[in-house]
Amino acid sequence: MLVDVYNMEGKKVDSVELPGAIFEAPVYVDLMHQAFVRQMANARLGTHDTKVRGEVSGGGRKPWRQKGTGRARQGSIRAAQWKGGGRIHTPHPRKYTKAMPRKMRLAALRSALSVKAAEANVVMLDQLALPEPKTRLMAKALDTLVGDCSALILIPEKEAYEGVIRATNNLPDAKIMLSGYLNIRDLLKYEKLVMPVASLESISNHLG
């Protein structure tokens, strides 16, 4: 697949061929859904907790005798039906993590990238650089490149893009990340995929 390469001013300067094994792979919607659910589940902390009747304070003595009072029998004022009592069928700490084979996760990423490419939502840049690490400059460049669409920006390394990272962090509809950390949630969340040509090698090493 041949796509145009633009500069930061939005002018076409070249063209590049995207790796077919990654950007023209078979699209498995169910696999993408499974990978997305797995990532969202693995992000859950699972630290929620409630106290059962054995964990709340008080209630050591039987409130009244078993028979002869005319009232219902009670064993503790910390049973679930009492105010301040324990809780039943309520959440306790647990793990939500889901397993998914690595080959399936990579296939899901290739599917998502193929969808992006097929819908012309991949924007290639000759280089990603700003004269100053200013948010307004990055916002202006993204407005030229993607318009009102949200953008996921992939960079091959952190050291050479420190200024771009600083300029992008305050933009609500843009996110910058290392290409090695590419994940299904961000691919599906952002409309456009923006990356310099240098990121293709990193993506090929990760997904090829």
BELUR-V100442 format. One record per helix or strand of 2 or more residues. SS is the DSSP state (~ for helix, > for strand). FROM is the first residue (numbers start at 0). TO is the last residue. Records with the same first field share a line. If there is no record, write none. Layout:
SS=FROM-TO  FROM-TO
This chain:
>=1-5  11-16  121-124  150-154  173-177  191-195
~=19-22  28-41  101-117  134-145  158-167  178-180  183-188  198-206
